[in-house]
Amino acid sequence: MNLIVYPSCTAEWNKTRFRCALGFGGISYTKKEGDGVTPAGHFQLRQIFYRDDRIERPRTVLPLSTLSKNGGWCDSPNDASYNKYVSLPFSGHHEKLWRKDAIYDLIAVIGYNDRPVIPNAGSAIFIHVATTEFRATEGCVAFSQPDLLKVLEDWGPTSALEIRAPNGDAL
């Protein structure tokens, strides 16, 4: 079963449709660091991070880690740690994963630009919790927390994320 994400900011999982937020740059097969584009394609989910001080341990077959206050993600294209989890403090440019808002209370790392990592092709592409207004993301896919928890609970060993480009094509 695949999680299918459409340009209309809807997703389909197990014959159910629900709302999502996408990057402010839309969906494209061409992605660059900082462009706000959600990458189109067919991806695996690599790992789940969650805030155990805010939510219960998610039920999932995916690798699961608690998020700590020193968690970060390198988004500096010229750094050897580009598009990887880093521990803070970190000298390169990075995103802090421990946030005051709730959007990173639950993060699914999308297997985008990681095997191999290509500098400037985009980093920190996650599925995470949407804002209450479903505001556009920086390139991630965001769902309500209940919808995301349900997807992760039902995720199987052959499940994949399919993000469809505006023309409806998938890789």
Secondary structure, DSSP 4 states (H G I P E B T S, - for coil): -EEEEETTTEEEETTEEEE-B-BTT-EES---TTS-PEEPEEE-EEEEEE-TTTSPPPP-SS-EEE--TTEEEE--TTSTTTTSEEESS-SS-EEESS-SSSTTSEEEEE-SS-TT--TTS----EEEEPPTT---BSS-EEE-HHHHHHHHHH--TT-EEEE--TTS---
